[in-house]
Structures are given as C-alpha cells and as structure tokens.
Amino acid sequence: MTEKLIQLRVDDDVREKADEVFKHQGLTTQGALKIFLTHVANSGDSPFSKIFDSHQ
C-alpha cells in the first residue's frame, strides 16, 4: 500500500490542545488523524454528515 503525505496548518494553540487530548487517550495527533480518515474511508460516512446535510 502506498501512502500520501497530508499537510495542514492549524493554530499552535489548537495543535497543543489536541495533542494533550490525544495523549491522554494514548494517541498521537498523527495517529488520531489516521484513525479518523480510515474510519471515514471504511464507513463511507463522516461525523460532519449531519451538520452539512442539514444545510442542503
């Protein structure tokens, strides 16, 4: 399986707070994002579906 690099910019404060949340869960931010994207790819659904579907 080949991998693609995804880069994104977020405020330092957001990154630091997210890092702490994931750390308490035994995860890294990178690991958590991989889990999130894998779940979306496997389920064909996003946790944002309800938010965006209601605006259509």
mmCIF file of the N, C-alpha and C atoms, coordinates in Angstrom:
data_MODEL
# 
_entry.id   MODEL 
# 
loop_
_atom_site.group_PDB 
_atom_site.id 
_atom_site.type_symbol 
_atom_site.label_atom_id 
_atom_site.label_alt_id 
_atom_site.label_comp_id 
_atom_site.label_asym_id 
_atom_site.label_entity_id 
_atom_site.label_seq_id 
_atom_site.pdbx_PDB_ins_code 
_atom_site.Cartn_x 
_atom_site.Cartn_y 
_atom_site.Cartn_z 
_atom_site.occupancy 
_atom_site.B_iso_or_equiv 
_atom_site.pdbx_formal_charge 
_atom_site.auth_seq_id 
_atom_site.auth_comp_id 
_atom_site.auth_asym_id 
_atom_site.auth_atom_id 
_atom_site.pdbx_PDB_model_num 
ATOM 1   N N  . MET A 1 1  ? 0.843   -1.174 0.000  1.00 0.00 ? 1  MET A N  1 
ATOM 2   C CA . MET A 1 1  ? 0.000   0.000  0.000  1.00 0.00 ? 1  MET A CA 1 
ATOM 3   C C  . MET A 1 1  ? 0.895   1.245  0.000  1.00 0.00 ? 1  MET A C  1 
ATOM 4   N N  . THR A 1 2  ? 0.641   2.138  -0.917 1.00 0.00 ? 2  THR A N  1 
ATOM 5   C CA . THR A 1 2  ? 1.395   3.389  -0.935 1.00 0.00 ? 2  THR A CA 1 
ATOM 6   C C  . THR A 1 2  ? 0.706   4.391  -0.023 1.00 0.00 ? 2  THR A C  1 
ATOM 7   N N  . GLU A 1 3  ? 1.465   5.342  0.441  1.00 0.00 ? 3  GLU A N  1 
ATOM 8   C CA . GLU A 1 3  ? 0.926   6.360  1.333  1.00 0.00 ? 3  GLU A CA 1 
ATOM 9   C C  . GLU A 1 3  ? 1.111   7.733  0.719  1.00 0.00 ? 3  GLU A C  1 
ATOM 10  N N  . LYS A 1 4  ? 0.200   8.629  1.026  1.00 0.00 ? 4  LYS A N  1 
ATOM 11  C CA . LYS A 1 4  ? 0.274   10.029 0.612  1.00 0.00 ? 4  LYS A CA 1 
ATOM 12  C C  . LYS A 1 4  ? 0.517   10.886 1.844  1.00 0.00 ? 4  LYS A C  1 
ATOM 13  N N  . LEU A 1 5  ? 1.285   11.928 1.676  1.00 0.00 ? 5  LEU A N  1 
ATOM 14  C CA . LEU A 1 5  ? 1.537   12.878 2.744  1.00 0.00 ? 5  LEU A CA 1 
ATOM 15  C C  . LEU A 1 5  ? 0.444   13.937 2.724  1.00 0.00 ? 5  LEU A C  1 
ATOM 16  N N  . ILE A 1 6  ? -0.163  14.165 3.878  1.00 0.00 ? 6  ILE A N  1 
ATOM 17  C CA . ILE A 1 6  ? -1.162  15.222 4.021  1.00 0.00 ? 6  ILE A CA 1 
ATOM 18  C C  . ILE A 1 6  ? -0.587  16.249 4.987  1.00 0.00 ? 6  ILE A C  1 
ATOM 19  N N  . GLN A 1 7  ? -0.571  17.497 4.565  1.00 0.00 ? 7  GLN A N  1 
ATOM 20  C CA . GLN A 1 7  ? -0.096  18.574 5.426  1.00 0.00 ? 7  GLN A CA 1 
ATOM 21  C C  . GLN A 1 7  ? -1.235  19.558 5.637  1.00 0.00 ? 7  GLN A C  1 
ATOM 22  N N  . LEU A 1 8  ? -1.346  20.074 6.862  1.00 0.00 ? 8  LEU A N  1 
ATOM 23  C CA . LEU A 1 8  ? -2.332  21.113 7.097  1.00 0.00 ? 8  LEU A CA 1 
ATOM 24  C C  . LEU A 1 8  ? -1.801  22.078 8.139  1.00 0.00 ? 8  LEU A C  1 
ATOM 25  N N  . ARG A 1 9  ? -2.326  23.261 8.088  1.00 0.00 ? 9  ARG A N  1 
ATOM 26  C CA . ARG A 1 9  ? -1.921  24.293 9.036  1.00 0.00 ? 9  ARG A CA 1 
ATOM 27  C C  . ARG A 1 9  ? -3.056  24.529 10.026 1.00 0.00 ? 9  ARG A C  1 
ATOM 28  N N  . VAL A 1 10 ? -2.689  24.563 11.305 1.00 0.00 ? 10 VAL A N  1 
ATOM 29  C CA . VAL A 1 10 ? -3.637  24.896 12.362 1.00 0.00 ? 10 VAL A CA 1 
ATOM 30  C C  . VAL A 1 10 ? -2.931  25.820 13.346 1.00 0.00 ? 10 VAL A C  1 
ATOM 31  N N  . ASP A 1 11 ? -3.706  26.573 14.087 1.00 0.00 ? 11 ASP A N  1 
ATOM 32  C CA . ASP A 1 11 ? -3.133  27.445 15.107 1.00 0.00 ? 11 ASP A CA 1 
ATOM 33  C C  . ASP A 1 11 ? -2.349  26.612 16.113 1.00 0.00 ? 11 ASP A C  1 
ATOM 34  N N  . ASP A 1 12 ? -1.257  27.168 16.606 1.00 0.00 ? 12 ASP A N  1 
ATOM 35  C CA . ASP A 1 12 ? -0.434  26.469 17.595 1.00 0.00 ? 12 ASP A CA 1 
ATOM 36  C C  . ASP A 1 12 ? -1.259  26.029 18.799 1.00 0.00 ? 12 ASP A C  1 
ATOM 37  N N  . ASP A 1 13 ? -2.140  26.907 19.265 1.00 0.00 ? 13 ASP A N  1 
ATOM 38  C CA . ASP A 1 13 ? -2.959  26.610 20.436 1.00 0.00 ? 13 ASP A CA 1 
ATOM 39  C C  . ASP A 1 13 ? -3.860  25.401 20.181 1.00 0.00 ? 13 ASP A C  1 
ATOM 40  N N  . VAL A 1 14 ? -4.452  25.339 19.010 1.00 0.00 ? 14 VAL A N  1 
ATOM 41  C CA . VAL A 1 14 ? -5.317  24.211 18.653 1.00 0.00 ? 14 VAL A CA 1 
ATOM 42  C C  . VAL A 1 14 ? -4.501  22.926 18.636 1.00 0.00 ? 14 VAL A C  1 
ATOM 43  N N  . ARG A 1 15 ? -3.352  22.954 18.023 1.00 0.00 ? 15 ARG A N  1 
ATOM 44  C CA . ARG A 1 15 ? -2.499  21.763 17.941 1.00 0.00 ? 15 ARG A CA 1 
ATOM 45  C C  . ARG A 1 15 ? -2.086  21.294 19.330 1.00 0.00 ? 15 ARG A C  1 
ATOM 46  N N  . GLU A 1 16 ? -1.670  22.224 20.186 1.00 0.00 ? 16 GLU A N  1 
ATOM 47  C CA . GLU A 1 16 ? -1.228  21.853 21.530 1.00 0.00 ? 16 GLU A CA 1 
ATOM 48  C C  . GLU A 1 16 ? -2.362  21.237 22.343 1.00 0.00 ? 16 GLU A C  1 
ATOM 49  N N  . LYS A 1 17 ? -3.553  21.815 22.255 1.00 0.00 ? 17 LYS A N  1 
ATOM 50  C CA . LYS A 1 17 ? -4.703  21.277 22.985 1.00 0.00 ? 17 LYS A CA 1 
ATOM 51  C C  . LYS A 1 17 ? -5.095  19.901 22.454 1.00 0.00 ? 17 LYS A C  1 
ATOM 52  N N  . ALA A 1 18 ? -5.096  19.742 21.143 1.00 0.00 ? 18 ALA A N  1 
ATOM 53  C CA . ALA A 1 18 ? -5.421  18.445 20.543 1.00 0.00 ? 18 ALA A CA 1 
ATOM 54  C C  . ALA A 1 18 ? -4.375  17.406 20.935 1.00 0.00 ? 18 ALA A C  1 
ATOM 55  N N  . ASP A 1 19 ? -3.106  17.785 20.913 1.00 0.00 ? 19 ASP A N  1 
ATOM 56  C CA . ASP A 1 19 ? -2.038  16.868 21.316 1.00 0.00 ? 19 ASP A CA 1 
ATOM 57  C C  . ASP A 1 19 ? -2.278  16.348 22.736 1.00 0.00 ? 19 ASP A C  1 
ATOM 58  N N  . GLU A 1 20 ? -2.677  17.231 23.635 1.00 0.00 ? 20 GLU A N  1 
ATOM 59  C CA . GLU A 1 20 ? -2.924  16.833 25.026 1.00 0.00 ? 20 GLU A CA 1 
ATOM 60  C C  . GLU A 1 20 ? -4.107  15.875 25.133 1.00 0.00 ? 20 GLU A C  1 
ATOM 61  N N  . VAL A 1 21 ? -5.184  16.166 24.417 1.00 0.00 ? 21 VAL A N  1 
ATOM 62  C CA . VAL A 1 21 ? -6.357  15.286 24.434 1.00 0.00 ? 21 VAL A CA 1 
ATOM 63  C C  . VAL A 1 21 ? -5.971  13.898 23.945 1.00 0.00 ? 21 VAL A C  1 
ATOM 64  N N  . PHE A 1 22 ? -5.301  13.835 22.806 1.00 0.00 ? 22 PHE A N  1 
ATOM 65  C CA . PHE A 1 22 ? -4.922  12.546 22.246 1.00 0.00 ? 22 PHE A CA 1 
ATOM 66  C C  . PHE A 1 22 ? -3.906  11.824 23.128 1.00 0.00 ? 22 PHE A C  1 
ATOM 67  N N  . LYS A 1 23 ? -3.007  12.581 23.748 1.00 0.00 ? 23 LYS A N  1 
ATOM 68  C CA . LYS A 1 23 ? -2.007  11.986 24.636 1.00 0.00 ? 23 LYS A CA 1 
ATOM 69  C C  . LYS A 1 23 ? -2.691  11.248 25.784 1.00 0.00 ? 23 LYS A C  1 
ATOM 70  N N  . HIS A 1 24 ? -3.741  11.842 26.347 1.00 0.00 ? 24 HIS A N  1 
ATOM 71  C CA . HIS A 1 24 ? -4.483  11.204 27.437 1.00 0.00 ? 24 HIS A CA 1 
ATOM 72  C C  . HIS A 1 24 ? -5.207  9.945  26.967 1.00 0.00 ? 24 HIS A C  1 
ATOM 73  N N  . GLN A 1 25 ? -5.412  9.824  25.676 1.00 0.00 ? 25 GLN A N  1 
ATOM 74  C CA . GLN A 1 25 ? -6.058  8.646  25.102 1.00 0.00 ? 25 GLN A CA 1 
ATOM 75  C C  . GLN A 1 25 ? -5.028  7.644  24.581 1.00 0.00 ? 25 GLN A C  1 
ATOM 76  N N  . GLY A 1 26 ? -3.754  7.951  24.793 1.00 0.00 ? 26 GLY A N  1 
ATOM 77  C CA . GLY A 1 26 ? -2.689  7.061  24.341 1.00 0.00 ? 26 GLY A CA 1 
ATOM 78  C C  . GLY A 1 26 ? -2.408  7.162  22.855 1.00 0.00 ? 26 GLY A C  1 
ATOM 79  N N  . LEU A 1 27 ? -2.765  8.297  22.263 1.00 0.00 ? 27 LEU A N  1 
ATOM 80  C CA . LEU A 1 27 ? -2.598  8.501  20.826 1.00 0.00 ? 27 LEU A CA 1 
ATOM 81  C C  . LEU A 1 27 ? -1.717  9.708  20.557 1.00 0.00 ? 27 LEU A C  1 
ATOM 82  N N  . THR A 1 28 ? -1.179  9.752  19.351 1.00 0.00 ? 28 THR A N  1 
ATOM 83  C CA . THR A 1 28 ? -0.562  10.974 18.844 1.00 0.00 ? 28 THR A CA 1 
ATOM 84  C C  . THR A 1 28 ? -1.601  11.651 17.952 1.00 0.00 ? 28 THR A C  1 
ATOM 85  N N  . THR A 1 29 ? -1.398  12.909 17.660 1.00 0.00 ? 29 THR A N  1 
ATOM 86  C CA . THR A 1 29 ? -2.309  13.596 16.746 1.00 0.00 ? 29 THR A CA 1 
ATOM 87  C C  . THR A 1 29 ? -2.266  12.930 15.380 1.00 0.00 ? 29 THR A C  1 
ATOM 88  N N  . GLN A 1 30 ? -1.086  12.565 14.922 1.00 0.00 ? 30 GLN A N  1 
ATOM 89  C CA . GLN A 1 30 ? -0.963  11.878 13.636 1.00 0.00 ? 30 GLN A CA 1 
ATOM 90  C C  . GLN A 1 30 ? -1.737  10.562 13.656 1.00 0.00 ? 30 GLN A C  1 
ATOM 91  N N  . GLY A 1 31 ? -1.598  9.800  14.719 1.00 0.00 ? 31 GLY A N  1 
ATOM 92  C CA . GLY A 1 31 ? -2.312  8.530  14.829 1.00 0.00 ? 31 GLY A CA 1 
ATOM 93  C C  . GLY A 1 31 ? -3.815  8.725  14.853 1.00 0.00 ? 31 GLY A C  1 
ATOM 94  N N  . ALA A 1 32 ? -4.269  9.743  15.588 1.00 0.00 ? 32 ALA A N  1 
ATOM 95  C CA . ALA A 1 32 ? -5.699  10.022 15.670 1.00 0.00 ? 32 ALA A CA 1 
ATOM 96  C C  . ALA A 1 32 ? -6.258  10.424 14.305 1.00 0.00 ? 32 ALA A C  1 
ATOM 97  N N  . LEU A 1 33 ? -5.511  11.219 13.561 1.00 0.00 ? 33 LEU A N  1 
ATOM 98  C CA . LEU A 1 33 ? -5.969  11.622 12.230 1.00 0.00 ? 33 LEU A CA 1 
ATOM 99  C C  . LEU A 1 33 ? -6.004  10.433 11.277 1.00 0.00 ? 33 LEU A C  1 
ATOM 100 N N  . LYS A 1 34 ? -5.046  9.522  11.398 1.00 0.00 ? 34 LYS A N  1 
ATOM 101 C CA . LYS A 1 34 ? -5.066  8.309  10.569 1.00 0.00 ? 34 LYS A CA 1 
ATOM 102 C C  . LYS A 1 34 ? -6.300  7.465  10.885 1.00 0.00 ? 34 LYS A C  1 
ATOM 103 N N  . ILE A 1 35 ? -6.608  7.320  12.181 1.00 0.00 ? 35 ILE A N  1 
ATOM 104 C CA . ILE A 1 35 ? -7.797  6.562  12.581 1.00 0.00 ? 35 ILE A CA 1 
ATOM 105 C C  . ILE A 1 35 ? -9.049  7.229  12.031 1.00 0.00 ? 35 ILE A C  1 
ATOM 106 N N  . PHE A 1 36 ? -9.143  8.548  12.154 1.00 0.00 ? 36 PHE A N  1 
ATOM 107 C CA . PHE A 1 36 ? -10.297 9.294  11.653 1.00 0.00 ? 36 PHE A CA 1 
ATOM 108 C C  . PHE A 1 36 ? -10.482 9.076  10.155 1.00 0.00 ? 36 PHE A C  1 
ATOM 109 N N  . LEU A 1 37 ? -9.423  9.265  9.380  1.00 0.00 ? 37 LEU A N  1 
ATOM 110 C CA . LEU A 1 37 ? -9.524  9.124  7.924  1.00 0.00 ? 37 LEU A CA 1 
ATOM 111 C C  . LEU A 1 37 ? -9.833  7.688  7.520  1.00 0.00 ? 37 LEU A C  1 
ATOM 112 N N  . THR A 1 38 ? -9.260  6.722  8.228  1.00 0.00 ? 38 THR A N  1 
ATOM 113 C CA . THR A 1 38 ? -9.545  5.317  7.939  1.00 0.00 ? 38 THR A CA 1 
ATOM 114 C C  . THR A 1 38 ? -11.010 5.002  8.215  1.00 0.00 ? 38 THR A C  1 
ATOM 115 N N  . HIS A 1 39 ? -11.536 5.514  9.314  1.00 0.00 ? 39 HIS A N  1 
ATOM 116 C CA . HIS A 1 39 ? -12.949 5.297  9.643  1.00 0.00 ? 39 HIS A CA 1 
ATOM 117 C C  . HIS A 1 39 ? -13.857 5.895  8.568  1.00 0.00 ? 39 HIS A C  1 
ATOM 118 N N  . VAL A 1 40 ? -13.574 7.110  8.147  1.00 0.00 ? 40 VAL A N  1 
ATOM 119 C CA . VAL A 1 40 ? -14.374 7.756  7.099  1.00 0.00 ? 40 VAL A CA 1 
ATOM 120 C C  . VAL A 1 40 ? -14.310 6.940  5.813  1.00 0.00 ? 40 VAL A C  1 
ATOM 121 N N  . ALA A 1 41 ? -13.117 6.504  5.433  1.00 0.00 ? 41 ALA A N  1 
ATOM 122 C CA . ALA A 1 41 ? -12.956 5.720  4.203  1.00 0.00 ? 41 ALA A CA 1 
ATOM 123 C C  . ALA A 1 41 ? -13.695 4.390  4.287  1.00 0.00 ? 41 ALA A C  1 
ATOM 124 N N  . ASN A 1 42 ? -13.621 3.717  5.426  1.00 0.00 ? 42 ASN A N  1 
ATOM 125 C CA . ASN A 1 42 ? -14.250 2.405  5.576  1.00 0.00 ? 42 ASN A CA 1 
ATOM 126 C C  . ASN A 1 42 ? -15.763 2.479  5.729  1.00 0.00 ? 42 ASN A C  1 
ATOM 127 N N  . SER A 1 43 ? -16.257 3.508  6.410  1.00 0.00 ? 43 SER A N  1 
ATOM 128 C CA . SER A 1 43 ? -17.697 3.612  6.670  1.00 0.00 ? 43 SER A CA 1 
ATOM 129 C C  . SER A 1 43 ? -18.435 4.353  5.560  1.00 0.00 ? 43 SER A C  1 
ATOM 130 N N  . GLY A 1 44 ? -17.701 5.155  4.791  1.00 0.00 ? 44 GLY A N  1 
ATOM 131 C CA . GLY A 1 44 ? -18.348 5.969  3.767  1.00 0.00 ? 44 GLY A CA 1 
ATOM 132 C C  . GLY A 1 44 ? -19.160 7.102  4.365  1.00 0.00 ? 44 GLY A C  1 
ATOM 133 N N  . ASP A 1 45 ? -18.875 7.407  5.630  1.00 0.00 ? 45 ASP A N  1 
ATOM 134 C CA . ASP A 1 45 ? -19.624 8.454  6.326  1.00 0.00 ? 45 ASP A CA 1 
ATOM 135 C C  . ASP A 1 45 ? -18.650 9.295  7.136  1.00 0.00 ? 45 ASP A C  1 
ATOM 136 N N  . SER A 1 46 ? -19.077 10.479 7.475  1.00 0.00 ? 46 SER A N  1 
ATOM 137 C CA . SER A 1 46 ? -18.263 11.408 8.230  1.00 0.00 ? 46 SER A CA 1 
ATOM 138 C C  . SER A 1 46 ? -19.057 11.888 9.442  1.00 0.00 ? 46 SER A C  1 
ATOM 139 N N  . PRO A 1 47 ? -18.391 12.194 10.548 1.00 0.00 ? 47 PRO A N  1 
ATOM 140 C CA . PRO A 1 47 ? -19.125 12.736 11.691 1.00 0.00 ? 47 PRO A CA 1 
ATOM 141 C C  . PRO A 1 47 ? -19.729 14.112 11.394 1.00 0.00 ? 47 PRO A C  1 
ATOM 142 N N  . PHE A 1 48 ? -19.352 14.699 10.271 1.00 0.00 ? 48 PHE A N  1 
ATOM 143 C CA . PHE A 1 48 ? -19.881 16.005 9.891  1.00 0.00 ? 48 PHE A CA 1 
ATOM 144 C C  . PHE A 1 48 ? -21.121 15.903 9.013  1.00 0.00 ? 48 PHE A C  1 
ATOM 145 N N  . SER A 1 49 ? -21.502 14.691 8.636  1.00 0.00 ? 49 SER A N  1 
ATOM 146 C CA . SER A 1 49 ? -22.626 14.491 7.717  1.00 0.00 ? 49 SER A CA 1 
ATOM 147 C C  . SER A 1 49 ? -23.896 15.174 8.195  1.00 0.00 ? 49 SER A C  1 
ATOM 148 N N  . LYS A 1 50 ? -24.212 15.013 9.462  1.00 0.00 ? 50 LYS A N  1 
ATOM 149 C CA . LYS A 1 50 ? -25.451 15.594 9.995  1.00 0.00 ? 50 LYS A CA 1 
ATOM 150 C C  . LYS A 1 50 ? -25.427 17.116 9.924  1.00 0.00 ? 50 LYS A C  1 
ATOM 151 N N  . ILE A 1 51 ? -24.273 17.692 10.144 1.00 0.00 ? 51 ILE A N  1 
ATOM 152 C CA . ILE A 1 51 ? -24.151 19.152 10.103 1.00 0.00 ? 51 ILE A CA 1 
ATOM 153 C C  . ILE A 1 51 ? -24.354 19.662 8.682  1.00 0.00 ? 51 ILE A C  1 
ATOM 154 N N  . PHE A 1 52 ? -23.642 19.074 7.726  1.00 0.00 ? 52 PHE A N  1 
ATOM 155 C CA . PHE A 1 52 ? -23.680 19.575 6.358  1.00 0.00 ? 52 PHE A CA 1 
ATOM 156 C C  . PHE A 1 52 ? -24.922 19.138 5.609  1.00 0.00 ? 52 PHE A C  1 
ATOM 157 N N  . ASP A 1 53 ? -25.464 17.959 5.908  1.00 0.00 ? 53 ASP A N  1 
ATOM 158 C CA . ASP A 1 53 ? -26.692 17.510 5.255  1.00 0.00 ? 53 ASP A CA 1 
ATOM 159 C C  . ASP A 1 53 ? -27.868 18.398 5.618  1.00 0.00 ? 53 ASP A C  1 
ATOM 160 N N  . SER A 1 54 ? -27.868 18.953 6.832  1.00 0.00 ? 54 SER A N  1 
ATOM 161 C CA . SER A 1 54 ? -28.985 19.791 7.258  1.00 0.00 ? 54 SER A CA 1 
ATOM 162 C C  . SER A 1 54 ? -28.984 21.146 6.563  1.00 0.00 ? 54 SER A C  1 
ATOM 163 N N  . HIS A 1 55 ? -27.868 21.522 5.937  1.00 0.00 ? 55 HIS A N  1 
ATOM 164 C CA . HIS A 1 55 ? -27.774 22.816 5.251  1.00 0.00 ? 55 HIS A CA 1 
ATOM 165 C C  . HIS A 1 55 ? -28.055 22.712 3.758  1.00 0.00 ? 55 HIS A C  1 
ATOM 166 N N  . GLN A 1 56 ? -28.378 21.522 3.275  1.00 0.00 ? 56 GLN A N  1 
ATOM 167 C CA . GLN A 1 56 ? -28.615 21.359 1.836  1.00 0.00 ? 56 GLN A CA 1 
ATOM 168 C C  . GLN A 1 56 ? -30.081 21.447 1.516  1.00 0.00 ? 56 GLN A C  1 
# 
